[in-house]
């Protein structure tokens, strides 16, 4: 089952936005991208580095335990000029208690 606001929903909306831009034009794509950002905000947030050329590929950068997308945005931004056709997607996990770290609340996938 896919929960509202899950990363999978955000990814599906992102793919729908790409398809919409091809079929319906950029305004439909912008509307779907906004929905993806709003949906992802329920559990965390997602940062994007958009391609400067025709979008032909996507890279998803996943952070580690306790980190956020903000820790990896510099990597995506430094790679973007070398890969102008790539859209970088950087999701942030939601915060929850982590048993391994004594129940400390931090970003974690499960």
C-alpha positions in Angstrom: 0.0 0.0 0.0 1.3 3.5 -0.9 0.7 6.0 1.9 -0.3 9.6 0.9 2.9 11.7 0.9 5.3 8.8 0.4 8.4 9.1 -1.7 6.8 6.6 -4.2 3.8 9.0 -4.7 6.2 11.9 -5.2 8.2 9.9 -7.8 5.0 8.8 -9.6 3.8 12.5 -9.7 7.2 13.4 -11.0 7.0 10.8 -13.8 3.4 12.0 -14.5 4.7 15.6 -14.7 7.4 14.5 -17.3 4.7 12.7 -19.3 2.3 15.7 -19.0 4.9 18.1 -20.3 5.4 15.9 -23.4 1.6 15.5 -24.0 -0.1 18.6 -22.5 2.5 21.3 -22.3 4.5 22.9 -19.5 1.6 24.3 -17.5 0.2 20.8 -16.8 3.7 19.6 -15.9 4.2 22.6 -13.5 0.9 21.7 -11.8 1.8 18.1 -11.3 5.3 19.1 -10.0 3.7 21.3 -7.5 1.4 18.4 -6.4 4.5 16.1 -6.1 6.3 18.7 -3.8 3.2 19.2 -1.7 2.6 15.4 -1.5 6.2 14.7 -0.5 6.1 17.4 2.2 3.8 15.2 4.4 6.6 12.7 5.2 9.7 14.8 4.5 10.6 16.9 1.6 12.1 16.5 -1.8 14.6 18.8 -3.5 15.0 18.8 -7.3 17.8 20.1 -9.6 16.1 20.4 -13.0 17.9 19.7 -16.3 19.0 22.6 -18.5 18.7 20.5 -21.7 16.0 18.1 -22.8 15.2 15.8 -19.8 16.2 12.2 -20.8 17.3 10.8 -17.4 16.8 11.1 -13.7 19.1 10.4 -10.8 17.8 9.8 -7.3 20.3 10.6 -4.5 19.3 8.9 -1.2 20.8 10.2 2.1 21.9 8.2 5.0 20.6 7.8 8.6 20.1 11.1 10.2 21.0 13.2 7.1 18.7 15.1 4.8 18.5 16.1 1.1 20.2 19.3 2.1 23.4 17.4 2.7 23.5 16.2 -0.9 22.3 19.2 -2.8 25.8 20.5 -3.4 26.7 17.1 -5.1 23.7 17.3 -7.4 24.4 21.0 -8.2 28.1 20.2 -9.0 27.1 17.3 -11.3 24.3 19.1 -13.1 26.5 21.2 -15.5 28.3 18.0 -16.5 24.9 16.2 -17.0 22.6 18.9 -18.4 19.9 16.3 -19.5 19.6 14.8 -16.0 17.0 15.7 -13.3 18.3 15.1 -9.8 15.8 14.1 -7.2 16.8 14.3 -3.5 14.1 13.0 -1.1 14.4 13.4 2.7 13.1 10.7 4.9 10.6 11.5 7.7 11.7 11.7 11.3 11.1 8.8 13.7 12.7 7.2 16.7 15.6 4.9 15.9 16.2 2.0 18.2 19.9 1.7 17.2 20.5 5.2 18.5 18.7 4.8 21.8 15.3 5.9 20.5 16.7 9.3 19.3 14.4 10.9 16.7 16.1 11.4 13.4 15.5 11.0 9.6 15.1 7.3 8.9 13.5 5.2 6.2 11.8 2.7 8.6 
